[in-house]
Amino acid sequence: MEDNKSNSNSKILIIILTILLFGLIGYTFYQSRDHKEALKFLQDEKEQIIGNLTAMEDKYDIAISENTSLSDSLTIEKNRIIALKDSVKNLKSINSSILRRYRNQLKRLEAINEHLLDEVDSLKMISNVLIDEKDSITNQLNIQTVYNDTLKSQNQKLAKKVEIGSALNIKDIKVTALKMRSNGKYTETNKAQKTDAIKLEFRLMENKIATPGDKDAFIVLKDPKGRVINAKGTTILKDSTEIKYTEQTTVNYENAELDVVIFVERKGKKYEKGTYPIIVYVDGRLAGVSKLVLDDSFLGL
């Protein structure tokens, strides 16, 4: 009888050990699967970071190839991207904490990338305006007997527009189309037929070596065909170029940042649908360019 009891206890023990063994095997299997899934997620995250850095590097290559005055700054930031990408590629082991740190670095680089590429676009727009003015001067000089000497002189004057020196620069250009309500107040619109005025806002940047005092700001508003709208008069720039302007104001500049607001009221016929280039000259030099896009009204609304 004691032998039967002993055999029964042994069987129970074997069953318990078998259950525990299968439980341990199952736990180990699921732990292994979860670990593999976590590793795959981290690896995918790593590849995504590398892909984003590669895309940013390609954008910098394009911007650098355009030979702007920002090429040195662009090259420095590109090298930082390459260094960060190599660091991510060479990671021996990865975890969420490490990837979070690299993701934060990526966000900082993306912010710098966006700022620099915006500056590149702005410089390209200014360059296009300078090219147009240069072409206009060249056409005038073709009929003169002193073509070569005069053309050289005009090119030198054009080059002075981009001198860092005492030139005043602007930033944060904002253009808003406005319509007048029945109570005489203005409200924003993007409809060509409803536009009664255009508000231009920008900020004169700090320049400690510029001469303080009154500075003239001239606004040139062109229609979609490139014609100056409602020209009030003409002015002579620092490079002796004569331009037509749409609106003008005078500000007192004291070498510190200064916000400027200029209104251009519509005169004559209503605006048409299209893109309206806006060029800003300050103190006789090209300071910035922008544009206003006006749409058609829908059913007269």
FENCORGI-V495139 format. One record per pair of residues at least 6 apart in sequence whose C-alpha atoms are under 7 Angstrom apart, sorted by the first residue. I is the first residue (numbers start at 1). J is the second residue. D is the distance in Angstrom with one decimal. If there is no record, write none. Layout:
BEGIN
i->I j->J d->D
i->I j->J d->D
END
This chain:
BEGIN
i->42 j->94 d->6.9
i->42 j->95 d->6.7
i->42 j->96 d->6.9
i->46 j->99 d->7.0
i->49 j->103 d->7.0
i->50 j->85 d->5.8
i->53 j->81 d->6.2
i->53 j->85 d->6.3
i->57 j->78 d->5.9
i->57 j->81 d->6.7
i->60 j->74 d->6.4
i->60 j->78 d->6.2
i->64 j->71 d->5.2
i->64 j->74 d->6.5
i->125 j->289 d->6.8
i->126 j->288 d->6.7
i->126 j->289 d->6.5
i->138 j->151 d->6.8
i->141 j->147 d->5.5
i->141 j->151 d->6.9
i->157 j->239 d->4.5
i->158 j->239 d->6.0
i->161 j->285 d->5.7
i->161 j->286 d->6.4
i->166 j->209 d->5.8
i->166 j->210 d->4.4
i->167 j->210 d->6.9
i->168 j->204 d->7.0
i->168 j->205 d->6.9
i->168 j->207 d->6.9
i->168 j->282 d->6.7
i->168 j->287 d->6.8
i->169 j->204 d->6.1
i->169 j->205 d->5.7
i->169 j->287 d->5.2
i->170 j->202 d->6.5
i->170 j->203 d->5.4
i->170 j->204 d->4.5
i->170 j->205 d->5.5
i->170 j->287 d->5.9
i->170 j->288 d->6.4
i->171 j->202 d->6.0
i->171 j->203 d->5.4
i->171 j->204 d->6.7
i->171 j->205 d->6.9
i->172 j->202 d->5.4
i->172 j->203 d->6.1
i->173 j->201 d->5.7
i->173 j->202 d->4.4
i->174 j->200 d->5.9
i->174 j->201 d->5.1
i->174 j->202 d->6.3
i->175 j->199 d->5.8
i->175 j->200 d->4.7
i->175 j->201 d->6.5
i->175 j->292 d->6.4
i->176 j->188 d->6.8
i->176 j->198 d->5.7
i->176 j->199 d->5.1
i->176 j->200 d->6.6
i->177 j->188 d->5.8
i->177 j->189 d->5.5
i->177 j->190 d->6.1
i->177 j->195 d->5.9
i->177 j->197 d->6.2
i->177 j->198 d->4.6
i->177 j->199 d->6.4
i->178 j->186 d->5.9
i->178 j->187 d->5.4
i->178 j->188 d->4.5
i->178 j->189 d->5.5
i->178 j->195 d->5.4
i->178 j->196 d->5.9
i->178 j->197 d->5.1
i->178 j->198 d->5.8
i->179 j->186 d->5.5
i->179 j->187 d->5.5
i->179 j->188 d->6.3
i->179 j->189 d->6.4
i->179 j->194 d->5.7
i->179 j->195 d->4.8
i->179 j->196 d->4.8
i->179 j->197 d->6.5
i->180 j->186 d->4.5
i->180 j->187 d->6.5
i->180 j->196 d->6.3
i->189 j->195 d->6.8
i->190 j->294 d->5.3
i->190 j->295 d->6.1
i->191 j->294 d->5.4
i->191 j->295 d->4.9
i->191 j->296 d->5.6
i->191 j->297 d->5.4
i->192 j->271 d->5.0
i->192 j->272 d->5.3
i->192 j->273 d->5.4
i->192 j->294 d->5.0
i->192 j->295 d->5.6
i->192 j->296 d->5.9
i->192 j->297 d->7.0
i->193 j->270 d->5.7
i->193 j->271 d->5.8
i->193 j->272 d->6.7
i->193 j->297 d->6.5
i->195 j->271 d->6.9
i->196 j->265 d->6.2
i->196 j->266 d->5.2
i->197 j->263 d->6.8
i->197 j->264 d->5.5
i->197 j->265 d->4.2
i->197 j->266 d->5.3
i->198 j->263 d->5.8
i->198 j->264 d->5.0
i->198 j->265 d->6.4
i->199 j->262 d->5.9
i->199 j->263 d->4.6
i->199 j->264 d->6.4
i->200 j->261 d->5.8
i->200 j->262 d->5.2
i->200 j->263 d->6.3
i->201 j->260 d->5.8
i->201 j->261 d->4.6
i->201 j->262 d->6.5
i->202 j->259 d->6.0
i->202 j->260 d->5.5
i->202 j->261 d->6.7
i->203 j->257 d->6.6
i->203 j->258 d->5.5
i->203 j->259 d->4.4
i->203 j->260 d->6.0
i->204 j->257 d->5.4
i->204 j->258 d->5.0
i->204 j->259 d->6.3
i->205 j->256 d->6.7
i->205 j->257 d->4.7
i->205 j->258 d->6.9
i->206 j->255 d->5.4
i->206 j->256 d->4.4
i->206 j->257 d->4.7
i->207 j->255 d->5.2
i->207 j->256 d->6.7
i->208 j->255 d->5.3
i->210 j->255 d->6.6
i->212 j->253 d->5.4
i->212 j->254 d->4.9
i->212 j->255 d->5.9
i->213 j->252 d->5.3
i->213 j->253 d->5.2
i->213 j->254 d->6.3
i->214 j->250 d->6.3
i->214 j->251 d->5.5
i->214 j->252 d->4.4
i->214 j->253 d->6.0
i->215 j->250 d->5.5
i->215 j->251 d->5.4
i->215 j->252 d->6.3
i->215 j->253 d->6.5
i->215 j->282 d->6.9
i->215 j->283 d->5.4
i->216 j->249 d->5.9
i->216 j->250 d->4.5
i->216 j->251 d->6.5
i->216 j->282 d->5.9
i->216 j->283 d->5.4
i->217 j->248 d->5.6
i->217 j->249 d->5.4
i->217 j->250 d->6.1
i->217 j->281 d->5.7
i->217 j->282 d->4.4
i->217 j->283 d->6.5
i->218 j->245 d->6.2
i->218 j->247 d->5.9
i->218 j->248 d->4.5
i->218 j->249 d->6.7
i->218 j->280 d->6.0
i->218 j->281 d->5.1
i->218 j->282 d->6.4
i->219 j->245 d->5.8
i->219 j->246 d->5.6
i->219 j->247 d->5.1
i->219 j->248 d->6.1
i->219 j->279 d->6.0
i->219 j->280 d->5.0
i->219 j->281 d->6.6
i->220 j->228 d->6.6
i->220 j->245 d->4.7
i->220 j->246 d->5.0
i->220 j->247 d->6.9
i->220 j->278 d->5.7
i->220 j->279 d->5.1
i->220 j->280 d->6.5
i->221 j->228 d->5.8
i->221 j->229 d->5.7
i->221 j->246 d->5.9
i->221 j->276 d->6.9
i->221 j->277 d->6.2
i->221 j->278 d->4.8
i->221 j->279 d->6.7
i->222 j->228 d->4.3
i->222 j->229 d->5.4
i->222 j->276 d->5.6
i->222 j->277 d->5.4
i->222 j->278 d->6.4
i->223 j->229 d->6.3
i->223 j->276 d->5.1
i->224 j->274 d->5.6
i->224 j->275 d->5.3
i->224 j->276 d->5.3
i->229 j->246 d->6.3
i->230 j->246 d->5.7
i->230 j->267 d->7.0
i->231 j->244 d->6.0
i->231 j->245 d->5.3
i->231 j->246 d->4.5
i->232 j->245 d->6.1
i->232 j->246 d->5.4
i->232 j->247 d->6.6
i->233 j->244 d->5.8
i->233 j->245 d->6.0
i->234 j->242 d->6.5
i->234 j->243 d->5.4
i->234 j->244 d->4.3
i->234 j->245 d->5.9
i->235 j->242 d->5.6
i->235 j->243 d->5.6
i->235 j->244 d->6.6
i->236 j->242 d->4.5
i->236 j->243 d->6.5
i->237 j->284 d->4.4
i->237 j->285 d->6.2
i->238 j->284 d->5.0
i->238 j->285 d->6.2
i->247 j->264 d->6.5
i->273 j->294 d->5.2
i->273 j->295 d->5.0
i->273 j->296 d->5.6
i->274 j->293 d->5.8
i->274 j->294 d->5.4
i->274 j->295 d->6.6
i->275 j->291 d->6.6
i->275 j->292 d->5.7
i->275 j->293 d->4.4
i->275 j->294 d->6.4
i->276 j->291 d->5.4
i->276 j->292 d->5.0
i->276 j->293 d->6.3
i->277 j->290 d->6.1
i->277 j->291 d->4.4
i->277 j->292 d->6.6
i->278 j->289 d->5.7
i->278 j->290 d->5.1
i->278 j->291 d->5.2
i->279 j->288 d->6.2
i->279 j->289 d->4.5
i->279 j->290 d->6.5
i->280 j->286 d->6.2
i->280 j->287 d->5.6
i->280 j->288 d->5.2
i->280 j->289 d->6.0
i->281 j->287 d->5.2
END
